[in-house]
Amino acid sequence: MTPDVATQLAAWRKHDIPAAWVRIVDVRGFGGADTTGSMAVAGDQDRPPIGRLLGGVVDDDVRTLVVPILDASRSALVVGLSVTDQPATDAGMVCGGRVELLAQRLDSVPVALWDALRAGRPATVVTVCSGPAAGATAVVDDTGAFGRTG
């Protein structure tokens, strides 16, 4: 994630714009795909998403799938999506596949992540994906600064 994207997401959070940050937690198939991306989706459909996943092949589905967590008491949700070969090859991949995505409410991501990324510093994010603590998140940057939620 670039410092510019981190700045946009921090602004969404600061202005209490309901949004979800979506990242890949497991991939099967999708030969030739970049699996390192993430995406942010605002609850109001007037704001375009920030970022892309798997060359954009799942982006429309992601927008629909994350809306329920923005109105729920849950801070995170893991969703699975399957993509057939034709849409995947149209997006430049060798084949289709299945992806598991973690959709997390932006307000549950520690501010320490956005601070580090805006400053161009690396950071590690760990989020619990299931169980009663789903959505609990910890962030550690290269200075040892630590933030957590949940």
GROMACS elastic network, one bead per residue, 0.5 to 0.9 nm:
[ bonds ]
;  ai    aj funct       b0    kb
    1     4     6  0.82545   500
    1     5     6  0.63769   500
    1     6     6  0.68279   500
    1    37     6  0.77630   500
    1    38     6  0.75536   500
    1    51     6  0.84833   500
    1   117     6  0.74430   500
    2     5     6  0.53021   500
    2     6     6  0.63175   500
    2     7     6  0.86542   500
    2   117     6  0.69521   500
    2   118     6  0.76388   500
    2   120     6  0.77008   500
    3     6     6  0.50011   500
    3     7     6  0.60871   500
    3     8     6  0.87085   500
    3   114     6  0.83091   500
    3   116     6  0.86636   500
    3   117     6  0.52752   500
    3   119     6  0.67737   500
    3   120     6  0.59470   500
    3   121     6  0.89683   500
    4     7     6  0.50403   500
    4     8     6  0.63573   500
    4     9     6  0.87554   500
    4   117     6  0.86922   500
    4   118     6  0.68945   500
    5     8     6  0.50754   500
    5     9     6  0.62258   500
    5    10     6  0.85494   500
    5    50     6  0.72374   500
    5    51     6  0.80412   500
    5   117     6  0.87562   500
    5   118     6  0.82375   500
    6     9     6  0.51225   500
    6    10     6  0.60228   500
    6    11     6  0.85240   500
    6   113     6  0.83467   500
    6   114     6  0.53840   500
    6   115     6  0.80355   500
    6   116     6  0.88637   500
    6   117     6  0.59738   500
    6   118     6  0.56585   500
    7    10     6  0.51108   500
    7    11     6  0.61884   500
    7    12     6  0.87257   500
    7   114     6  0.69899   500
    7   115     6  0.84701   500
    7   117     6  0.81713   500
    7   118     6  0.58759   500
    8    11     6  0.50939   500
    8    12     6  0.63180   500
    8    13     6  0.87383   500
    8    50     6  0.85302   500
    9    12     6  0.50141   500
    9    13     6  0.62605   500
    9    14     6  0.85730   500
    9    19     6  0.87310   500
    9    21     6  0.87901   500
    9    40     6  0.76520   500
    9    50     6  0.84979   500
    9   106     6  0.78525   500
    9   114     6  0.76084   500
   10    13     6  0.50697   500
   10    14     6  0.60367   500
   10    15     6  0.86144   500
   10   106     6  0.87554   500
   10   111     6  0.76520   500
   10   114     6  0.60371   500
   10   115     6  0.82782   500
   10   118     6  0.89086   500
   11    15     6  0.61147   500
   11    16     6  0.84845   500
   11    17     6  0.85154   500
   12    15     6  0.53122   500
   12    16     6  0.61755   500
   12    17     6  0.50610   500
   12    18     6  0.76674   500
   12    19     6  0.75299   500
   12    42     6  0.83187   500
   12   106     6  0.82955   500
   13    16     6  0.50068   500
   13    17     6  0.59336   500
   13    18     6  0.76403   500
   13    19     6  0.79225   500
   13   106     6  0.64840   500
   13   107     6  0.60558   500
   13   111     6  0.89778   500
   14    17     6  0.77374   500
   14   107     6  0.89299   500
   16    19     6  0.86427   500
   16   107     6  0.78832   500
   17    42     6  0.69112   500
   17    43     6  0.74266   500
   17    44     6  0.82232   500
   17   106     6  0.87657   500
   17   107     6  0.89251   500
   18    41     6  0.86488   500
   18    42     6  0.58403   500
   18    43     6  0.52460   500
   18    44     6  0.76510   500
   18    70     6  0.61565   500
   18    71     6  0.85625   500
   18   105     6  0.75272   500
   18   106     6  0.72953   500
   18   107     6  0.78327   500
   19    40     6  0.67429   500
   19    41     6  0.53866   500
   19    43     6  0.53668   500
   19    44     6  0.83369   500
   19    66     6  0.85823   500
   19    67     6  0.83853   500
   19    70     6  0.65971   500
   19   104     6  0.84290   500
   19   105     6  0.59081   500
   19   106     6  0.54687   500
   19   107     6  0.78183   500
   20    39     6  0.82446   500
   20    40     6  0.55207   500
   20    41     6  0.53270   500
   20    42     6  0.64861   500
   20    43     6  0.78576   500
   20    66     6  0.66540   500
   20    67     6  0.81194   500
   20    69     6  0.78732   500
   20    70     6  0.70630   500
   20    76     6  0.86452   500
   20   103     6  0.60230   500
   20   104     6  0.51727   500
   20   106     6  0.50044   500
   20   107     6  0.82768   500
   21    38     6  0.72270   500
   21    39     6  0.58362   500
   21    41     6  0.66030   500
   21    42     6  0.89394   500
   21    66     6  0.88956   500
   21   102     6  0.80264   500
   21   103     6  0.57123   500
   21   104     6  0.52327   500
   21   105     6  0.62480   500
   21   106     6  0.57665   500
   21   109     6  0.85445   500
   22    37     6  0.89608   500
   22    38     6  0.56232   500
   22    39     6  0.51126   500
   22    40     6  0.59882   500
   22    41     6  0.78526   500
   22    53     6  0.86390   500
   22    62     6  0.80650   500
   22    66     6  0.82648   500
   22   101     6  0.64635   500
   22   102     6  0.54950   500
   22   104     6  0.62961   500
   22   105     6  0.87656   500
   23    36     6  0.80928   500
   23    37     6  0.67644   500
   23    39     6  0.65650   500
   23    40     6  0.88198   500
   23    53     6  0.78236   500
   23   100     6  0.87078   500
   23   101     6  0.55888   500
   23   102     6  0.53982   500
   23   103     6  0.67237   500
   23   104     6  0.86017   500
   24    27     6  0.73883   500
   24    35     6  0.68833   500
   24    36     6  0.72574   500
   24    37     6  0.73718   500
   24    38     6  0.70343   500
   24    53     6  0.79121   500
   24    99     6  0.70525   500
   24   100     6  0.61200   500
   24   102     6  0.62729   500
   24   103     6  0.89415   500
   25    78     6  0.85594   500
   25    99     6  0.76956   500
   25   100     6  0.56271   500
   25   101     6  0.55369   500
   25   102     6  0.63735   500
   25   129     6  0.89905   500
   26    35     6  0.89053   500
   26    98     6  0.83028   500
   26    99     6  0.57029   500
   26   100     6  0.50007   500
   26   101     6  0.71471   500
   27    30     6  0.75461   500
   27    35     6  0.76031   500
   27    97     6  0.74610   500
   27    98     6  0.59911   500
   27   100     6  0.64510   500
   27   101     6  0.89331   500
   28    31     6  0.87636   500
   28    96     6  0.87049   500
   28    97     6  0.54761   500
   28    98     6  0.51981   500
   28    99     6  0.63196   500
   28   100     6  0.88631   500
   29    32     6  0.89279   500
   29    33     6  0.88350   500
   29    94     6  0.87125   500
   29    95     6  0.66246   500
   29    96     6  0.60000   500
   29    98     6  0.64717   500
   29    99     6  0.83572   500
   30    33     6  0.56055   500
   30    34     6  0.88183   500
   30    35     6  0.88797   500
   30    54     6  0.81702   500
   30    83     6  0.85710   500
   30    85     6  0.85405   500
   30    88     6  0.70449   500
   30    89     6  0.88385   500
   30    93     6  0.60272   500
   30    94     6  0.64537   500
   30    95     6  0.51387   500
   30    97     6  0.50727   500
   30    98     6  0.76430   500
   30    99     6  0.87144   500
   31    34     6  0.89900   500
   31    93     6  0.56195   500
   31    95     6  0.56044   500
   31    96     6  0.75452   500
   31    97     6  0.83422   500
   32    92     6  0.76679   500
   32    93     6  0.51049   500
   32    94     6  0.59223   500
   32    95     6  0.82186   500
   33    54     6  0.58762   500
   33    55     6  0.70945   500
   33    88     6  0.89530   500
   33    91     6  0.89028   500
   33    92     6  0.77062   500
   33    93     6  0.56317   500
   33    94     6  0.80446   500
   34    37     6  0.70261   500
   34    53     6  0.80311   500
   34    54     6  0.58760   500
   34    55     6  0.71500   500
   35    38     6  0.87578   500
   35    53     6  0.72701   500
   35    54     6  0.60573   500
   35    55     6  0.88844   500
   36    53     6  0.79968   500
   36    54     6  0.83382   500
   37    51     6  0.72029   500
   37    52     6  0.62210   500
   37    53     6  0.53560   500
   37    54     6  0.71963   500
   37    55     6  0.87630   500
   38    50     6  0.84239   500
   38    51     6  0.59736   500
   38    52     6  0.60827   500
   38    53     6  0.59049   500
   39    49     6  0.67822   500
   39    50     6  0.55138   500
   39    52     6  0.53106   500
   39    53     6  0.65115   500
   39    59     6  0.83129   500
   39    62     6  0.88230   500
   40    49     6  0.56076   500
   40    50     6  0.50702   500
   40    51     6  0.65452   500
   40    52     6  0.84933   500
   40    63     6  0.89683   500
   40   103     6  0.89358   500
   40   106     6  0.82554   500
   41    44     6  0.85696   500
   41    45     6  0.85115   500
   41    47     6  0.79720   500
   41    48     6  0.73609   500
   41    50     6  0.66995   500
   41    51     6  0.89245   500
   41    62     6  0.81976   500
   41    63     6  0.62765   500
   41    66     6  0.76054   500
   41    67     6  0.84548   500
   42    45     6  0.67192   500
   42    46     6  0.83064   500
   42    47     6  0.62536   500
   42    48     6  0.75751   500
   42    49     6  0.67750   500
   42    50     6  0.88517   500
   42    63     6  0.84552   500
   42    67     6  0.84028   500
   42    70     6  0.87961   500
   43    46     6  0.86605   500
   43    47     6  0.82418   500
   43    63     6  0.87334   500
   43    66     6  0.84471   500
   43    67     6  0.62023   500
   43    70     6  0.66818   500
   43    71     6  0.89186   500
   44    47     6  0.62519   500
   45    48     6  0.71145   500
   45    49     6  0.88236   500
   45    63     6  0.87398   500
   47    50     6  0.88735   500
   49    52     6  0.79775   500
   49    59     6  0.85144   500
   49    63     6  0.79848   500
   51    56     6  0.88713   500
   52    55     6  0.63402   500
   52    56     6  0.53545   500
   52    57     6  0.86480   500
   52    58     6  0.84699   500
   52    59     6  0.65413   500
   53    56     6  0.52945   500
   53    57     6  0.71125   500
   53    58     6  0.65038   500
   53    59     6  0.63456   500
   53    62     6  0.89485   500
   54    57     6  0.58720   500
   54    58     6  0.68069   500
   54    59     6  0.82676   500
   54    88     6  0.87533   500
   54    91     6  0.82646   500
   54    93     6  0.87996   500
   55    58     6  0.80534   500
   55    59     6  0.85487   500
   55    88     6  0.87907   500
   55    91     6  0.60984   500
   55    92     6  0.77332   500
   55    93     6  0.85301   500
   56    59     6  0.51115   500
   56    60     6  0.80184   500
   56    91     6  0.73279   500
   57    60     6  0.77659   500
   57    61     6  0.86423   500
   57    83     6  0.79214   500
   57    87     6  0.68033   500
   57    88     6  0.65270   500
   57    90     6  0.85883   500
   57    91     6  0.62742   500
   58    61     6  0.53807   500
   58    62     6  0.61275   500
   58    63     6  0.89057   500
   58    81     6  0.77560   500
   58    82     6  0.87977   500
   58    83     6  0.77517   500
   59    62     6  0.50384   500
   59    63     6  0.64319   500
   59    64     6  0.89825   500
   60    63     6  0.53542   500
   60    64     6  0.67697   500
   60    65     6  0.89034   500
   61    64     6  0.53261   500
   61    65     6  0.61805   500
   61    66     6  0.88067   500
   61    81     6  0.81529   500
   62    65     6  0.50413   500
   62    66     6  0.61271   500
   62    67     6  0.87824   500
   62    81     6  0.88118   500
   62   101     6  0.87681   500
   62   103     6  0.87156   500
   63    66     6  0.57735   500
   63    67     6  0.67997   500
   64    67     6  0.58982   500
   64    68     6  0.83171   500
   65    68     6  0.68426   500
   65    69     6  0.84332   500
   65    79     6  0.77531   500
   65   103     6  0.86208   500
   66    69     6  0.57608   500
   66    70     6  0.70237   500
   66    77     6  0.82244   500
   66    79     6  0.88657   500
   66   103     6  0.62996   500
   66   104     6  0.83306   500
   66   105     6  0.87932   500
   67    70     6  0.54019   500
   67    71     6  0.72181   500
   68    71     6  0.56419   500
   68    72     6  0.63013   500
   69    73     6  0.73691   500
   69    74     6  0.61515   500
   69    75     6  0.66957   500
   69    76     6  0.69033   500
   69    77     6  0.71449   500
   69   103     6  0.79361   500
   69   104     6  0.77240   500
   69   105     6  0.69414   500
   70    73     6  0.82424   500
   70    74     6  0.83108   500
   70    75     6  0.80477   500
   70   104     6  0.88281   500
   70   105     6  0.64539   500
   71    74     6  0.85288   500
   72    75     6  0.76972   500
   74    77     6  0.73536   500
   74   104     6  0.86986   500
   74   105     6  0.82962   500
   74   134     6  0.79834   500
   74   135     6  0.76631   500
   75   103     6  0.83963   500
   75   104     6  0.56866   500
   75   105     6  0.52451   500
   75   106     6  0.84545   500
   75   107     6  0.82486   500
   75   108     6  0.62627   500
   75   134     6  0.73307   500
   75   135     6  0.52724   500
   75   136     6  0.81487   500
   75   150     6  0.89453   500
   76   102     6  0.68665   500
   76   103     6  0.55372   500
   76   105     6  0.62392   500
   76   108     6  0.83780   500
   76   127     6  0.89630   500
   76   128     6  0.86535   500
   76   129     6  0.72186   500
   76   130     6  0.85112   500
   76   134     6  0.61276   500
   76   136     6  0.84401   500
   77   101     6  0.81651   500
   77   102     6  0.58275   500
   77   103     6  0.52762   500
   77   104     6  0.64716   500
   77   105     6  0.89990   500
   77   129     6  0.71241   500
   77   130     6  0.78459   500
   77   134     6  0.76066   500
   77   135     6  0.76609   500
   78   100     6  0.65986   500
   78   101     6  0.54672   500
   78   103     6  0.61702   500
   78   104     6  0.86374   500
   78   129     6  0.66021   500
   78   130     6  0.77283   500
   79    99     6  0.83309   500
   79   100     6  0.56420   500
   79   101     6  0.53014   500
   79   102     6  0.65837   500
   79   103     6  0.75301   500
   80    98     6  0.69886   500
   80    99     6  0.56641   500
   80   101     6  0.62059   500
   80   102     6  0.89827   500
   81    97     6  0.84485   500
   81    98     6  0.56360   500
   81    99     6  0.54118   500
   81   100     6  0.65009   500
   81   101     6  0.79621   500
   82    96     6  0.75918   500
   82    97     6  0.57551   500
   82    99     6  0.64663   500
   82   100     6  0.89431   500
   83    86     6  0.83400   500
   83    87     6  0.68967   500
   83    88     6  0.66119   500
   83    95     6  0.88325   500
   83    96     6  0.51754   500
   83    97     6  0.54726   500
   83    98     6  0.63039   500
   83    99     6  0.84116   500
   84    87     6  0.61949   500
   84    88     6  0.64931   500
   84    89     6  0.88693   500
   84    95     6  0.75765   500
   84    97     6  0.66143   500
   84    98     6  0.87862   500
   85    88     6  0.51204   500
   85    89     6  0.59734   500
   85    90     6  0.84707   500
   85    93     6  0.85516   500
   85    94     6  0.78935   500
   85    97     6  0.75219   500
   86    89     6  0.52449   500
   86    90     6  0.60876   500
   86    91     6  0.86698   500
   86    95     6  0.76836   500
   86    96     6  0.73351   500
   87    91     6  0.63399   500
   87    92     6  0.89120   500
   87    93     6  0.88675   500
   87    95     6  0.87602   500
   87    96     6  0.74386   500
   88    91     6  0.51208   500
   88    92     6  0.65883   500
   88    93     6  0.54002   500
   88    94     6  0.71894   500
   88    95     6  0.57790   500
   88    97     6  0.81366   500
   89    94     6  0.56684   500
   89    95     6  0.58921   500
   89    96     6  0.72691   500
   90    93     6  0.73000   500
   92    95     6  0.88227   500
   93    96     6  0.74313   500
  102   127     6  0.89268   500
  102   129     6  0.70604   500
  104   107     6  0.84291   500
  104   108     6  0.70398   500
  104   109     6  0.76233   500
  104   135     6  0.66563   500
  105   108     6  0.55098   500
  105   109     6  0.72077   500
  105   135     6  0.83849   500
  106   109     6  0.54750   500
  106   110     6  0.87138   500
  107   110     6  0.77730   500
  107   111     6  0.87038   500
  108   111     6  0.88850   500
  108   135     6  0.71917   500
  108   136     6  0.76710   500
  108   137     6  0.75383   500
  108   148     6  0.88447   500
  108   149     6  0.62387   500
  108   150     6  0.76187   500
  109   112     6  0.84424   500
  109   113     6  0.74521   500
  109   114     6  0.86936   500
  109   127     6  0.89850   500
  109   135     6  0.85234   500
  109   136     6  0.84518   500
  109   137     6  0.64880   500
  109   138     6  0.81977   500
  109   139     6  0.85904   500
  109   147     6  0.89891   500
  109   148     6  0.77045   500
  109   149     6  0.68093   500
  110   113     6  0.59235   500
  110   114     6  0.77034   500
  110   137     6  0.70554   500
  110   138     6  0.70405   500
  110   139     6  0.67779   500
  110   146     6  0.89432   500
  110   147     6  0.55740   500
  110   148     6  0.54180   500
  110   149     6  0.60246   500
  111   114     6  0.54110   500
  111   115     6  0.62748   500
  111   116     6  0.87450   500
  111   139     6  0.88285   500
  111   147     6  0.71234   500
  111   148     6  0.85042   500
  112   115     6  0.50491   500
  112   116     6  0.61420   500
  112   117     6  0.86159   500
  112   123     6  0.87579   500
  112   139     6  0.65612   500
  112   140     6  0.77173   500
  112   141     6  0.78216   500
  112   145     6  0.74697   500
  112   146     6  0.68042   500
  112   147     6  0.53963   500
  112   148     6  0.81477   500
  113   116     6  0.53059   500
  113   117     6  0.61939   500
  113   118     6  0.85369   500
  113   122     6  0.89525   500
  113   123     6  0.65491   500
  113   124     6  0.80997   500
  113   125     6  0.75795   500
  113   138     6  0.89658   500
  113   139     6  0.60723   500
  113   140     6  0.77476   500
  113   141     6  0.75289   500
  113   146     6  0.89305   500
  113   147     6  0.77341   500
  114   117     6  0.51676   500
  114   118     6  0.58995   500
  114   119     6  0.84454   500
  115   118     6  0.53426   500
  115   119     6  0.63197   500
  115   120     6  0.87987   500
  115   121     6  0.86037   500
  116   119     6  0.51995   500
  116   120     6  0.63320   500
  116   121     6  0.50304   500
  116   122     6  0.66355   500
  116   123     6  0.64892   500
  116   140     6  0.89568   500
  116   141     6  0.63822   500
  116   142     6  0.83935   500
  116   145     6  0.89222   500
  117   121     6  0.54419   500
  117   122     6  0.65508   500
  117   123     6  0.71973   500
  117   141     6  0.89347   500
  118   121     6  0.75460   500
  119   122     6  0.89333   500
  121   141     6  0.69791   500
  121   142     6  0.66595   500
  121   143     6  0.86029   500
  122   140     6  0.88244   500
  122   141     6  0.59253   500
  122   142     6  0.59928   500
  123   139     6  0.66753   500
  123   140     6  0.56237   500
  123   142     6  0.62572   500
  124   138     6  0.81470   500
  124   139     6  0.55621   500
  124   140     6  0.53760   500
  124   141     6  0.62458   500
  124   142     6  0.85172   500
  125   137     6  0.69934   500
  125   138     6  0.58468   500
  125   140     6  0.68777   500
  125   141     6  0.88341   500
  126   136     6  0.83025   500
  126   137     6  0.55563   500
  126   138     6  0.52987   500
  126   139     6  0.65204   500
  126   140     6  0.88979   500
  127   134     6  0.75012   500
  127   135     6  0.58744   500
  127   136     6  0.56455   500
  127   138     6  0.65673   500
  127   139     6  0.88693   500
  128   131     6  0.79288   500
  128   133     6  0.63758   500
  128   135     6  0.53937   500
  128   136     6  0.54915   500
  128   137     6  0.65402   500
  129   133     6  0.80053   500
  129   135     6  0.62379   500
  129   136     6  0.82663   500
  130   133     6  0.68716   500
  130   135     6  0.77678   500
  131   134     6  0.54168   500
  132   135     6  0.88636   500
  133   136     6  0.56709   500
  133   150     6  0.69946   500
  134   137     6  0.86346   500
  134   150     6  0.83615   500
  135   149     6  0.80886   500
  135   150     6  0.67856   500
  136   148     6  0.73834   500
  136   149     6  0.54129   500
  137   147     6  0.82430   500
  137   148     6  0.54176   500
  137   149     6  0.52767   500
  137   150     6  0.65286   500
  138   146     6  0.72238   500
  138   147     6  0.57252   500
  138   149     6  0.65987   500
  138   150     6  0.87811   500
  139   145     6  0.80412   500
  139   146     6  0.55878   500
  139   147     6  0.51678   500
  139   148     6  0.61663   500
  140   143     6  0.79780   500
  140   144     6  0.59154   500
  140   145     6  0.56295   500
  140   147     6  0.66871   500
  140   148     6  0.88726   500
  141   144     6  0.54411   500
  141   145     6  0.55355   500
  141   146     6  0.68017   500
  142   145     6  0.73609   500
  143   146     6  0.88350   500
